[in-house]
Structure formats: C-alpha cells, structure tokens
Amino acid sequence: MERVSPDGSGAADRRFLMENLKRVEEAISRACADAGRPREEVTLLAVTKTVAPELINEAISLGLSEIGENRVQEFLGKRDQLHLEGVSVHLIGHLQTNKAAKIVGRVDMIQSIDSLRAAQAVAQASQRLGLTTDVLLEINIGGEEAKSGAAPEEAEELAYAVAALEGIRVRGMMTVPPVCDTERQVRAYFSRMKKLFIDIRDKKIDNTCMDVLSMGMSSDFREAILEGSTMVRVGTALFGRRAPQHP
C-alpha cells in the first residue's frame, strides 16, 4: 500500500526507506532478469523533489548514490544540508535558461536539455567556470503539447548542435512517456525511444558519450527496463506519496 512519506527523521524513517528500497531493488532485479540484462546495467536515481533533507540523508546512508531534483531553487535551498560526498546529483526538471548559471557546477548532470537555447545557456555558464557539464537531451516521445522536450524528429539535429558547444557533453537521452492504459502502450513508447537513442548513438557524433538512456519512473520502470532503459527515476516508490504542498 502506498504510504505518505514521513515528515521527521530517525528510526521510523530508516525502516520506511529500507523496506521501500528493498522492494524497488527486487523489482529492478526481476525486470533485468526478465529482460536478460545484468542488474548492473540499470542505475537507480532517487527522485528527491519535495523530500526533506533529513530523509534524503537517510536514503544516502542506505547506499543510494544518485539523486534527482526537479527545481533549481528547491535544490539550492537544501543543498548545504545534504551529505553529498560520493553522491551524483541530477537536475531532471525543466531548466529555465535564466537559472542555468545558478545550477551549473552544483549538479553532476542536467537531464532536461530540450532546446539549443537551453544548451547554450548551460554551455556558457560552464565555460565561465572552466567546467564541462554532462547533459541528456530530453525527448517528448509522445508529442504531448503540455510536456517539454524536443520532438523525436528533431533529436538528431539537436544532438549535433548541442555536441558542437564547448563546455557541454552529451551523455544520452531522457524521456517521460504519455500516461498509458496498458503495458503494451507504454512499452511501445519506450521501444521507440530506445530505437531513437541507438540511432543517434551509432552516428558517433563528436563530443558525445551516449551511455545513458533515462526512462521509467515509479509506475513504469519495469516496462522501461524491459525496453532498454539504463537509468530509472524513482521517487514515490522510495519515499512514499508526498503530503500536499501549500504555498
């Protein structure tokens, strides 16, 4: 049964996380086995949006070494309270270009590059700091108007354009498929995304290292793994359903 994430810290939080992490790890392992893939091929990214720093630190203490945040301001507001030694931080939410300078150098990867303009903002901020920032190209695989992401037919052109920028390195792609009624439907979207990923990876574009295909969340990471995902972004299944946020 889905539970609301604890608000405090301590033994109750740790037990809650241990139980959830065990279930998620078992589910990932089963999906990998069903797909004929080694467990090591799939990275678990813990989505920590709206999660309190104390609970994130408990998760880190249990061995979670990759976390993903959606909002720049939220992450920066709690960053100093997090025990991030040995932890990779990913920005997985939409990046406004005017916030690129605030987040570059403070995360290890930006998964939401959906336009050349966004990539240019990250590249410029990276150059000023003397850094190379790893990024993923966000693809709107379902062509949904309400979602960010480049259109699949624009992915190749975007990959070449982003790869030509200094201060940035394309590491792969990310997607969020439409909400589907059946496993067959969602797997079709993931399958299409994997084919697009392979097609662009095989072009061996300079300044790319296409080794990350980020797709699959709490409700559909099994299907994503079956279709070739190398990174699943899991929040609710680990931290529980978040209590409603009030302004």
C-alpha atoms as one frame of an Amber mdcrd trajectory, in Angstrom:
protein
   0.000   0.000   0.000   1.246   3.481  -0.865   2.137   5.473   2.230   2.729
   9.145   2.871   6.400   9.956   3.297   7.444  10.530   6.934   7.927  14.150
   7.966  10.607  13.653  10.580  13.826  11.736  10.919  15.070   8.798  12.948
  14.401   5.074  13.198  10.923   5.207  11.653  12.260   6.970   8.567  15.085
   4.491   8.205  12.788   1.453   8.433  10.385   3.042   5.954  13.184   3.642
   3.465  14.796   0.252   3.972  11.528  -1.537   3.219  10.825   0.574   0.141
  14.376   0.323  -1.157  14.287  -3.450  -0.788  11.050  -3.647  -2.800  12.364
  -1.356  -5.529  15.671  -3.208  -5.784  13.877  -6.541  -6.028  11.602  -5.172
  -8.751  14.550  -3.802 -10.729  16.397  -7.104 -10.404  13.356  -9.070 -11.606
  12.893  -6.747 -14.577  16.562  -7.072 -15.509  16.349 -10.853 -15.250  13.215
 -10.896 -17.418  14.999  -8.742 -19.985  18.123 -10.917 -19.908  20.195  -7.993
 -18.652  22.687  -7.747 -15.769  21.401  -5.721 -12.817  24.476  -3.501 -13.131
  23.169  -2.086 -16.428  20.446  -0.097 -14.674  21.112   2.864 -12.370  18.563
   3.748  -9.708  18.110   7.513  -9.492  16.246   8.528  -6.334  13.921  11.453
  -7.099  14.055  13.726  -4.078  11.703  16.508  -5.123   9.900  17.861  -2.012
  11.717  15.323   0.194  13.148  16.749   3.414  16.964  16.860   3.707  16.881
  14.531   6.726  15.089  11.842   4.726  17.399  12.293   1.747  20.393  11.840
   4.044  18.855   8.648   5.427  18.499   7.380   1.854  22.116   8.248   1.117
  23.216   6.417   4.266  21.443   3.314   2.932  23.582   3.362  -0.199  21.633
   5.480  -2.686  24.322   7.368  -4.585  22.330   9.098  -7.339  19.630  11.656
  -6.599  17.486  13.766  -8.902  15.891  17.138  -8.203  13.250  18.887 -10.301
  13.542  22.512  -9.271  16.680  24.620  -9.137  15.596  26.815  -6.237  14.367
  23.919  -4.121  17.614  22.009  -4.519  19.807  25.030  -3.814  17.744  25.751
  -0.708  18.548  22.369   0.847  21.889  21.560  -0.782  24.012  22.640   2.189
  22.069  20.288   4.479  22.746  17.226   2.319  25.566  14.710   2.789  26.618
  14.630  -0.851  30.102  13.153  -0.642  30.209  10.352  -3.198  26.712  11.229
  -4.455  25.858  12.315  -8.004  23.125  14.935  -8.299  20.997  15.287 -11.437
  18.634  18.066 -12.434  15.694  16.259 -14.029  13.119  19.044 -14.200  12.705
  21.707 -16.857  15.565  24.197 -16.847  14.768  27.856 -17.406  17.676  29.451
 -19.236  17.920  32.283 -16.710  18.662  29.721 -13.991  21.428  27.870 -15.807
  24.183  29.886 -14.135  22.735  29.053 -10.705  22.778  25.286 -11.195  25.845
  24.634 -13.378  28.676  23.401 -11.174  26.257  22.339  -8.450  24.913  19.216
 -10.147  26.691  16.421 -11.972  24.240  16.115 -14.831  21.366  18.070 -16.370
  18.836  15.684 -17.896  16.436  18.242 -19.332  18.141  19.854 -22.325  15.207
  20.250 -24.699  16.451  23.037 -26.974  19.619  24.565 -28.345  18.860  27.710
 -26.333  18.886  25.758 -23.068  22.105  24.015 -24.087  23.759  27.327 -24.941
  22.884  28.718 -21.505  24.433  25.692 -19.802  27.484  25.790 -22.074  28.115
  29.476 -21.403  27.803  29.013 -17.633  30.126  26.009 -17.816  32.743  27.904
 -19.805  32.764  30.713 -17.249  33.544  28.158 -14.536  36.014  26.185 -16.641
  33.790  23.096 -16.490  32.328  20.526 -18.849  28.731  19.718 -17.891  27.212
  16.346 -18.743  23.722  16.607 -20.204  20.927  14.461 -21.573  18.655  15.514
 -24.409  15.035  15.471 -23.264  12.766  14.000 -25.931   8.985  14.364 -25.938
   8.435  10.867 -27.282   4.634  11.154 -27.185   4.456  14.565 -28.839   2.368
  15.967 -25.973   1.777  19.706 -26.106   1.775  20.081 -22.317   5.203  18.471
 -21.884   8.647  19.851 -22.504  11.130  18.015 -24.657  12.313  18.110 -28.253
  10.264  16.341 -30.897  11.701  12.935 -31.875  12.190  14.079 -35.459  14.321
  16.989 -34.186  16.523  14.834 -31.952  19.345  14.234 -34.403  19.666  17.902
 -35.379  19.609  18.880 -31.692  22.264  16.292 -30.841  24.652  17.646 -33.473
  24.019  21.264 -32.446  24.476  20.643 -28.711  27.562  18.492 -29.238  29.219
  21.372 -31.086  29.120  23.600 -27.986  32.122  23.990 -25.708  31.602  23.329
 -22.006  28.991  20.641 -22.526  28.992  16.904 -23.245  26.017  14.877 -24.457
  25.732  11.678 -22.440  22.410  10.377 -23.754  18.681  10.984 -23.649  15.759
  11.241 -21.260  12.017  10.935 -21.756   8.683  10.848 -19.943   6.073   8.925
 -21.961   2.361   9.720 -22.008   0.145   8.160 -19.355  -0.977   4.830 -20.812
  -3.777   2.397 -20.053  -1.825  -0.759 -20.828   1.677  -2.150 -20.513   1.753
  -2.685 -24.266   1.138   1.001 -24.931   3.838   2.297 -22.596   6.333  -0.275
 -23.834   5.716   0.928 -27.380   6.800   4.440 -26.385   9.860   3.143 -24.551
  10.744   0.931 -27.513  10.518   3.890 -29.870  12.757   5.895 -27.555  15.368
   3.121 -27.391  15.475   2.906 -31.193  15.980   6.676 -31.433  18.721   6.504
 -28.808  20.539   3.734 -30.668  20.219   5.521 -33.999  21.834   8.693 -32.670
  24.413   6.836 -30.601  25.528   4.881 -33.663  26.256   8.099 -35.551  29.209
   8.550 -33.191  28.846  12.327 -33.053  31.951  14.133 -31.797  31.829  15.312
 -28.166  29.187  12.753 -27.197  29.346   9.693 -24.979  25.904   8.183 -25.428
  25.723   5.778 -22.498  22.635   6.952 -20.577  19.013   6.303 -21.522  16.948
   7.747 -18.675  13.359   6.497 -18.809  10.963   4.906 -16.383   9.517   6.161
 -13.092   7.804   4.569 -10.094   4.767   3.456 -12.086   6.511   2.134 -15.185
  10.194   1.447 -14.511   9.714  -2.282 -15.090   8.464  -1.677 -18.628  11.277
   0.814 -19.234  13.907  -1.701 -18.171  12.392  -4.347 -20.432  12.787  -1.911
 -23.327  16.383  -0.922 -22.580  16.458   1.883 -20.012  19.821   2.350 -18.292
  18.516   4.728 -15.603  15.173   4.749 -13.806  13.962   7.792 -11.877  12.101
   6.599  -8.781  10.514   8.858  -6.175   7.135   7.733  -4.856   8.105   4.049
  -4.638  11.035   5.014  -2.404   9.832   7.980  -0.388   6.089   7.414  -0.421
   3.372   9.714  -1.634   4.297  13.256  -0.689   1.946  15.236   1.503   0.278
  18.093  -0.414   2.399  21.230  -0.659   0.851  24.534   0.345   2.045  27.943
  -0.818
